[in-house]
Structures are given as structure tokens and as C-alpha cells.
Amino acid sequence: MSRNLPVEIAVQDAAGTRVALEHGAARIELCQALGLGGLTPSIGLVESAVAAAAEAGASAFVHVLVRPRGGGFVYDADELDTIARDIRSAAAAGADGVVVGELTDAGRLDLDAVRRFVDAAGDADVTVHRAVDASIDPRGAVAALAGLGVRRVLTSGGAADCRGGLVALEAMAAASGPLEIMAGGGVKIDDIPALAAAGVDAVHLSARGRALRGGASGPGGGVDGFDETDAALVVAAVRAAGAAISGAGSAARA
């Protein structure tokens, strides 16, 4: 059976959506404030990204992060209600998937919340994000998602980054069944061959370059530059993923 290794790129704007999809990314995770780990984008941005994906000739590739604030992943009732509303709004705006997660006070993945999120998503794909890596039992969290309607899990294997979690990622991939394991967390181009060898189903990275555009933002406005999606990094990631899978296939046939 042939295998590929899709590359997902985290982007923060419509321009990044175009860059990622036009240069071979399988899909994008749309968010804002990547410096905080990513927050829910506005509905206007979701609509713009969906339109940009269509312009790029792509369909079913816009996945929206739904995370109402920075900090931990334990949410109160108001925040959970906001997440459910944002999920429904993103799907109504044309998003093909949502990226969500929530922990209990005890540090375990909140399966009741996940069920609520899946229900709110309707026909849209659901990815559970790296809240699993902040849980007290990342492998158990991934195993508990079986049968809940979740399509994939974004994880570093419970480590600070994918390099530290490589052994756990391999174990997760081997035991995941139909649940897709997408490696993320500090992924660099040079990490992709090892991640492919571990058997993950996809890789996730931000492919950010630093671009300073415009003048100073003024008092209270923060820094005068912002991250842009780097086309060269997207191309390099897609090529590395393709080469890793081709190399694995060649080795298997030898």
C-alpha cells in the first residue's frame, strides 16, 4: 500500500493560507497569536482563508484552531460555551475542520468536552490539539479518543518537542487504529525523516519567517513586525516529507 506524509502548516492570515497551499501543504491550521501558542481567529479571517484556499485551487483544507485564550487548557462553563459557539461559527463560515482540546482539573483529557466539540462540529473534521501533551497521561489521552468521532491528534508525544517525544510518537502511531497521529511541537525540516520512520500520519509546523513591515505601531501597539509564512520552508518541509516516504518505500522493497 502506498503511503504519503501530509504536511500541515499553521498560518495566521489569508496570505499564509495561499503560500502554504500553493506550495504543497496538505492543509492549514488557521489561528491568530502563534506567539501565545495560537488563539481562535476571527470569523472574518476564517472567511478570508476559505476564499484564499479556493483561489489556490484547494478544497477541504482549512482547519481552524478554537482556543479562547492563552494559558492552560482547563476551561470554565463560559469558555466551553464560547468554544462550542466558535466551532459552529467556523464550520458555518466554510471551515473544513476545527482543532480543539480541554483538560479536567485533574489534568486528564476532558472526554465529555470532546464529545460536545465533535457534536458542535457537525460534518467538519475534528483534531484534538496538544492539550494531550499537557495532560498527565498523553498516551492514555490518545487511546481514550477512540470512537469519539475525532479524526486526528496533534501531539509531540507528551514531550516539550517532537524530538523528545519520538519514542512515544512511534508507540502512539502503532496503537492508534483509524485515529491519525500528527506530529507537532518544534518540528524542524531535519526532524521529518525520523518522524516518518516513527510511522506518524502527518507533520505540523508553522514555517514562520520574520518580516518587519511598516513603521512602529505606536504606544501600546506592540512590536512593529509580524510573522509571515515562509514559502521556502513550506517547500522544504513538503519535499522532506516526500523524500522520507520515498526512501522508506525503497528500503522496504530492497
Secondary structure, DSSP 8 states (H G I E B T S, - for coil): ------EEEEESSHHHHHHHHHTT-SEEEE-B-GGGT-B---HHHHHHHHHHHHHTT--S-EEEE---SSS-S---HHHHHHHHHHHHHHHHTT-SEEEE--B-TTSSB-HHHHHHHHHHHTTSEEEE-GGGGGSS-HHHHHHHTTTTT--EEEE-TTSSSTTTTHHHHHHHHHH-TTSEEEE-SS--GGGHHHHHHHT-SEEEE--EEEE--SS---TTS--S-EEEE-HHHHHHHHHHHHHHHHHHHHHHH-
